[in-house]
C-alpha cells in the first residue's frame, strides 16, 4: 500500500517521511512528496541528513514519475538538491551504476523541453553532479 504523504513543515517531519519512504522503497510516494515540496526548501528540509539512499530514491522518483510529466520541476529539485549539506560527500560515494541512473535522469531532461531551464543550465548542473 502506497504511503500517503502530506507537505512537511520542518526538517524533522521531512526526515520521518523520507525514512518511511526509503524503508519501503516507495518511489511513487516519494514522487508525491517531491511534487508537493517546494524545491527551494529542500536544502533546509534535508538539513544535514542527506545520504546516498536518499539521493537515489529522489533520483529514481524524479526519473520514473516526475521528469516525463514536469521536467521543470525535476530540474528544480536537482538544482536545489545540489545545494544540500553533504551533497558533495554523498555524490563522491555513489557507485558507477548509481551515477548512471543520475546520468539517465539528465538524459531525460535533455530530451524534454521546459521553459524552466535551458540546455546550458542543464549542462552546468551536470558538472555539479560530476557527469
N, C-alpha and C positions, 0 to 999 in steps of 0.2 A: 504494500500500500504506500502510495506516494505521500511524503510528508507535506503538511500544509505549512506554508511559511508566511509570516507577516513581516512588515518592514521593521528592521531592528532599530532601536532608538539609541543604543550605545554599544561600545566595544564588547562588553560582557555578553549582552544578548546575541550580538552577531557571532561571537565565538561559540556560544552554546549551539546556535543553529548550524554553524559550519561543522562543528564536531558531530552533530547528529547526521547531517547530510553525508559527511565523509565516512562515518561508520557504516552507513547503508549504501555507500557509493551511489547515491541518488542524484544523478546528473540532471534529471528533469526538474526536481525540486530546487536544485542549485540554480538552474536557469531561471526559475521563477524568482528566486531570491535576487539574482543579478538584475532581473527585469524591473523589480520594484525598488532596488537600491540605487540611489544617485551615484554614478561612477566617481564623482568628485569626493564623496565621503569615504571611499574605500580605504585610503591610507589611514584615516582616523579610526575607522571601524576595525580594521585589521590590527591596529596598534602594533605591538612587536610580536604578533603571533603567526606571521606568515611562515609556512613550511612547504616543503616540496609537494606533499599530498594535497594541500590546499590549492597551491598554484595549479597543480594538474587537474583537479576536479573543476576549477574555474575555466581552464583552457578547454577541457573536454565539453563542458556545458556550453561555453561560447561557441565552440566549433559545431556541436551537434544540434543545438536548439536555437541559438540567437543569430549567428552570422548570416544564415540564409534569409531570415526574416528582417533583421535590423542590423546591417553591417556597421552602421554608425554607432550604435550602442556597443557593439562588440569592440570596436576600435577605442571608444572612450574608456571602457573597462580595462583594456590592455594598457592604455596610456596611464591611467591612474594607478593601476596595479604596479606599474614600474616605479611609482613614487613611494611605494610602501616600504616601511622599515624592513630590513633583512632581505630585500628583493635580490640584491647582487649576490649575497651568500647563497640563497635558495637556487638562483639561476645557475651558479657555479656547480651545484651538486646534482643537477639534472643529468640523467643518463642520456646516451645518444638517442635511444628510442623516444624518450620524453621530449628531447629537443626537436625531434622530427614531428611530433604532434604539434608543437608550438609553430613550427615552420608551416605545417599544413593549414593551420588556422590563418596565418598570414597569407598563404596562397589563396584561400577562400576570399579573404578581404580584398586581395589584389584583383580577383575576378569580378567582385561585386563593385558597384559604384555607389557612392554616397556623397552627399553634399557636406558631410561632417568631416571628411578627410580627403586629402589629395594623395596621389601615388608618392609624391615627395614626403608627405607626412608619414606614410606607411613605411617607406624606405628608412627614414631616420629612426622610427620606432623599432624597426627590425634590428638596427645596430645596437639599440639599447638592450634588446633581447639577445644580443650577440649571435645573430643569424647571418 
